[in-house]
Every structure is written in structure tokens, then in C-alpha cells.
Amino acid sequence: MKNAIVILVFLFSITFQAQTDQKIYDIIDAVSEERLRNDVKTLANFGTRHTLSDTLSDTRGIGAARRWIKKQFDNISNDCNDCLEVFYQKDLVEKGTNQRIVKDIMVVNVVAIQRGTKYPNRYIIMSGDIDSRVSDPTDFTSDSPGANDNATGMAGAIEAARVLSKYKFESSIVYLGLSGEEQGLFGGQGMAKYAQNNNWDIIGVLNNDMIGNISGVDGVVDNRTFRIFSEPTTTGETDAEKLKRLARARRFYGGEVDGISRQLARYVHKTTKTYMPEMNPMMVYRLDRFGRGGHHRPFNDLGFAGIRIMEAHENYTQQHQDIRTENGIDYGDTFEHVDFPYCKKLTAVNAITMASLASAPPAPKEVGIGGIVEASAKLQWTKADGAKGYKIYWRDTTSPTWDNSRYIGDVNEFTLDGIVIDNSLFGVAAVGANGHESAVVFPNKIMR
């Protein structure tokens, strides 16, 4: 009888883990390549969207661009019975703040919030950048269409809003257009500070910066691979004693690559491989490209989980370039270089990640682990509101992703027998009745 019960529990575990949500497949199908194409074309046709460019014209400059973006969000909200809260968030950046700020400028972000039904103060954010630039970062008058960098990311956020606004989710989703990226990440700084001041519980920021190029300067053409950049651990902690304790804990128990941004990156990876297995998400263990930065960084700086999603193969002749032809090479970030089927795929990656996270219960706050000098791993956690059960994950210490899991029901502790704790890393996720999971939480305390 005991063996039969064990078999039944095992079979239930397999079934539960394999559960998928038809809604997620419907969301993938609903993303429109044509709408993305039209939106990127419109944004590129504003001539320049440089942060310091014209704000009064209705046809040229960043002012016209951000008013058009807000109008798109307003139209989407009208179509879903005012389901979006749309507003500008802005901060003054003064001349001389850095070498790229050559005059006082109001950095204006466009924000659209789809409020959650159960956890309205929990937010998953998709951001794209409004601004563009040419070779000289202080040149705010020359044509700078910024078709790929970053009209694609901005168009992706608008399209995600169109698709996801047709549904209701337990947690809030934010569709965000950020300005001032090319001048020093000012839009992200302002928005991250706004979120902190308003006590937002941010569970993840998906920063999309260049999601429309498949032909790399290295000669590689690849329409399936994309990169997920993430920092290893939280950078927002400032308490010296706590940092010392964390460093000591990581030295003995691990966790050097298991901060909240890294868990968010793994969540994107897992969700993509579950629902879009034809895609090849590439985990990159770095904040951003070598020596460079993106708009997820200001959120990381304040302790929020944030990652960058972008193409795998860049073409530098089309980034931050004056429009020109030299030696037979066309320079400039222009519309004809964007691959819209690929842009659709990466927009869908964002949409399904947000839909899954916004449908999941909160993650357990406290996870403890023990099992020293035993052939077992003991885990204990505080229960999460709305969770119908929990899943324990484990992986080899050198693996980038959570490769093994076990659903163990509605309990707050469990012992994995037969697994030597020294050889693996572990985490716990909350699972909702609908099968959607929170991000994995790496143990943050040691059980004695």
C-alpha cells in the first residue's frame, strides 16, 4: 500500500510539472508582426528621438514621439474599458550633469499600468527606450531614426500591452517607455526612484534594448537566439554588516550567481523553453555587454530584479552611427535593417514571461536549507499567499539553469533524501492552482 501511494504521488508530481496554460500559447499567436512593423516605422519617422531634441513639433523629435506613445497606450486602454493607468513620469536633468547633457532637459518617461486583480502593488515591468542617437551623443538635431536601437524595444512594449490587456492577471504589469538612456540612463534612474518612493514591490524588470537584428557584424545570421543579461547578486544592499554576513554565507554555502536578477533570467529561460522551444535563450552572466550599460541597471542599483533581453548578433555599423555610405557599407540605424519576424518572437518572449509571472503567486520570502554531512537536503520556507503547493529545484553547482525539480504539495518543509547537499544548489518556487510558478528563491538562511 505504501509503495502504491508513493507511485501515485510521483505520477501526480509528473502531471503537475508538465502542466501548461493554453492562454500562453494564445498570447504568442496574438503578437502581430504587422503592428510591430508599423510602430517601428512611425517611431523611426520622427527623424530623431534624441533626449535633447525638439519637444514642441508634432512630427519631429522626442516630444512628438512620447506623445504618440502615450496616445497608443491611451487607445489600448480605451479598447479594454480603461484597464490601463497612463501617465508621464519626469525629472529635470541639469546641464553639465555629465558631458552628454549640454542643456537643461526634462527627461520624460511614458508609463502604462495594467493593475493586478489580487496583488495590485506587485509589478512586472517591460521597458523599451524612447530615445535615439547618432555618432556624436550630443548631436540632437541630425537624423537619428533609431529603428532597431530602440524603436523595436519600444514597439515591443506597446504590442505587449495590446495583447495582454485582453486578459486579467493577479499581479500588475507595467509597459514602460524610458527616455535619456543614451545620455546616462536617466529615465531608468527616475523611474526606479519613483517605484522606490511609492513602495512598489517589483518582481522583475525586462529591459528590451535592440530586439530586431539577426545579421551580426561577425557574419552570423540567427533568427532564434537571444541574450539574457543578468547580474549575479543584488547590488542594492548598502548595510556594511549585512554585506559582510552575506559574503561569508556565500563563501561557505554558495549563491554567488543566485541573486534575484539571475533567478529572473532563469525564469525567462524556462518559460521560453516551455512555450517556445524553437527559440534559443542564451544566459549571459554579466550586467550587460562588455563595458556598456542598459536601462535595467538603475533598477538593479536600488535592489530590484532586472535583466536585459536583446538580440544575440549585433551589427555595429547600424548602432550609434551617422547615416552615410562608406566603402560600400551603409551606416545608420534605419528601418530596412530590422527583421520583424524576429522582433515578434522576442516580443512574445516578454509577453509570456510577464503573463506567467503575473499569474503566479508571490515567491516564498524565507527559504532555509540544511543537511550537512548527510545524504539529504532539508529545505524549509515561509508559505506564500495564494500558493497551492511548492516546487523544489536543484542543479549542479556549475549549471546555468535549474535542471531538476520536484513538486511536493502544500507543505513548508521537505527533505530530499539520497541527494548529497555538497554537490548541488537548491531553491524553492511557489506554485498556483493554475500551474504558474513564482521565480525560484535561493536559500537565504541556514538551518542547523
Helices and strands as residue ranges (DSSP letters): H 2-18, H 22-30, H 33-44, H 62-79, E 84-93, E 105-114, E 119-129, I 147-152, H 153-164, E 171-178, H 181-184, H 186-197, E 201-208, E 225-229, H 240-253, H 260-275, E 280-284, H 297-301, E 306-311, G 316-318, E 324-326, E 329-331, G 335-337, H 340-359, E 367-370, E 376-381, E 389-396, E 404-409, E 413-417, G 421-423, E 424-431, E 445-446
